Amino acid sequence: MFTRVITHKGFWKSVVILSLIYMVVLILVQGISLGFSEIFLERVTTFKSIITLLGAGLICGFAITYAKFWRKLKEQDYRK
């Protein structure tokens, strides 16, 4: 089932879109909590922070998309 889900049309496009949305939300939450100060800008622009945001976004985007497509395929199998 795993291979079937990740090879489904539109899966990876959805992963990328949801990852970007999640990263924007994370940046906004961090910015709001730090008041968009210089400390915030220093934290967000470091290489380690960028890699962390990319990783967190990809993990969440993949997990949410996988669940969405898994459910869709299970419903299709159930109808047959």
Sine and cosine of phi, psi and omega as CSV:
sin_phi,cos_phi,sin_psi,cos_psi,sin_omega,cos_omega
0.00,0.00,-0.58,0.81,-0.01,-1.00
-0.85,0.52,-0.75,0.66,-0.01,-1.00
-0.89,0.45,-0.63,0.78,0.01,-1.00
-0.90,0.45,-0.63,0.78,-0.01,-1.00
-0.94,0.34,-0.76,0.65,-0.10,-1.00
-0.96,0.29,-0.28,0.96,0.05,-1.00
-0.99,-0.14,0.02,1.00,0.01,-1.00
-0.93,0.38,0.60,-0.80,-0.02,-1.00
-0.87,0.50,0.78,-0.63,0.05,-1.00
1.00,-0.02,-0.09,1.00,-0.05,-1.00
-0.88,0.47,-0.81,0.59,-0.10,-1.00
-0.94,0.34,-0.51,0.86,0.08,-1.00
-0.89,0.45,-0.68,0.73,0.03,-1.00
-0.91,0.42,-0.62,0.78,0.04,-1.00
-0.87,0.50,-0.73,0.69,-0.04,-1.00
-0.90,0.43,-0.71,0.71,-0.02,-1.00
-0.90,0.44,-0.74,0.68,0.01,-1.00
-0.91,0.41,-0.56,0.83,0.05,-1.00
-0.89,0.45,-0.71,0.71,0.02,-1.00
-0.90,0.44,-0.67,0.74,0.03,-1.00
-0.88,0.47,-0.69,0.72,0.00,-1.00
-0.90,0.44,-0.64,0.77,0.02,-1.00
-0.90,0.43,-0.65,0.76,0.03,-1.00
-0.89,0.45,-0.68,0.73,0.02,-1.00
-0.89,0.46,-0.69,0.72,0.03,-1.00
-0.87,0.49,-0.69,0.73,0.00,-1.00
-0.90,0.44,-0.67,0.74,0.02,-1.00
-0.90,0.43,-0.67,0.74,0.01,-1.00
-0.90,0.44,-0.69,0.73,0.04,-1.00
-0.90,0.43,-0.67,0.74,0.00,-1.00
-0.89,0.45,-0.68,0.73,0.02,-1.00
-0.91,0.42,-0.67,0.74,-0.02,-1.00
-0.93,0.38,-0.48,0.88,0.01,-1.00
-0.98,-0.22,0.06,1.00,0.06,-1.00
0.95,0.33,0.39,0.92,-0.01,-1.00
0.77,0.64,0.66,0.75,-0.03,-1.00
-1.00,0.07,-0.06,-1.00,0.05,-1.00
-0.89,0.45,-0.57,0.82,0.03,-1.00
-0.87,0.49,-0.69,0.73,0.03,-1.00
-0.87,0.49,-0.74,0.68,0.00,-1.00
-0.89,0.46,-0.61,0.79,0.04,-1.00
-0.92,0.40,-0.65,0.76,-0.01,-1.00
-0.93,0.37,-0.65,0.76,-0.09,-1.00
-0.96,0.27,-0.50,0.86,-0.09,-1.00
-1.00,0.00,0.01,1.00,0.05,-1.00
-0.98,0.21,0.47,-0.88,-0.03,-1.00
-0.87,0.49,-0.68,0.74,-0.01,-1.00
-0.88,0.47,-0.65,0.76,0.01,-1.00
-0.92,0.40,-0.65,0.76,0.02,-1.00
-0.90,0.43,-0.69,0.72,0.03,-1.00
-0.90,0.44,-0.64,0.76,0.02,-1.00
-0.90,0.44,-0.70,0.72,0.03,-1.00
-0.90,0.44,-0.67,0.75,0.05,-1.00
-0.89,0.46,-0.71,0.71,0.01,-1.00
-0.89,0.45,-0.72,0.70,0.00,-1.00
-0.90,0.44,-0.66,0.76,0.03,-1.00
-0.90,0.44,-0.68,0.73,0.00,-1.00
-0.92,0.39,-0.65,0.76,0.01,-1.00
-0.89,0.45,-0.75,0.67,-0.01,-1.00
-0.93,0.37,-0.68,0.73,0.03,-1.00
-0.88,0.47,-0.67,0.74,0.02,-1.00
-0.91,0.41,-0.71,0.70,-0.05,-1.00
-0.89,0.45,-0.71,0.71,-0.02,-1.00
-0.92,0.39,-0.70,0.72,0.00,-1.00
-0.91,0.41,-0.64,0.77,0.02,-1.00
-0.88,0.48,-0.70,0.71,0.01,-1.00
-0.89,0.46,-0.66,0.75,-0.01,-1.00
-0.89,0.45,-0.74,0.67,-0.02,-1.00
-0.95,0.31,-0.57,0.82,0.04,-1.00
-0.88,0.48,-0.71,0.71,0.02,-1.00
-0.88,0.47,-0.68,0.73,-0.01,-1.00
-0.88,0.48,-0.70,0.71,-0.01,-1.00
-0.94,0.34,-0.60,0.80,0.05,-1.00
-0.90,0.45,-0.65,0.76,0.04,-1.00
-0.90,0.43,-0.63,0.77,0.04,-1.00
-0.91,0.43,-0.65,0.76,0.03,-1.00
-0.91,0.41,-0.61,0.79,-0.03,-1.00
-0.92,0.39,-0.58,0.82,0.02,-1.00
-0.93,0.37,-0.49,0.87,-0.01,-1.00
-0.97,0.24,0.00,0.00,0.00,0.00
